Amino acid sequence: MRLPFVAFCWLAAAVSGAAAQTPTVAEQTAIVTGITITKVGTYTAQTTSAPARPGQDTPTGTVGTDVNWHFVLDSPHVAGKAGTQFGIEFRLEGTPAGDGVTLHAAFTFPPQGIRNPNTGDMMHTAKVAFPNMKIGALCLIGYGFDNGWEIVPGVWTEQIWYQDRMLAERSFTVSKAQ
């Protein structure tokens, strides 16, 4: 992972021949124009899980970070088994390239919802904030089945949002647990 690098341009102008104005910093605000979806389906990845933070509401109370992902099936059909991961790979479009923005993922589960047997909580949707998604970078937002109880057969819908604008929506059909 690369750390963000911010460059500032200092401008100075001569006033009355000898005096200089105070340097100014040009402020840039990230502008997200959309996303280009590159792949949708089932993938494998190296995943590191961490406890969910505020703004990350998930059935398991954890959020995973995937690296070195590789799509294995370009299909909306998802095998219902522990270890399966599925989602949307995309390039975030906008300016300036390399700036980080916060995207939100919303997952809608089949009508019966997901019940966490450890807490008794029932969820019909999950909403997760993903800070520092880089403009111009290849990104991935998906869901992975860590536990058998998460596997709810039926149609799952994933949406990707920036502020109040939906950038993408895809549906996946999860099969019964195998």
Order of alpha helices (4+ residues) and beta strands (2+ residues): beta-beta-beta-beta-beta-beta-beta-beta-beta-beta-beta-beta-beta-beta-beta-beta
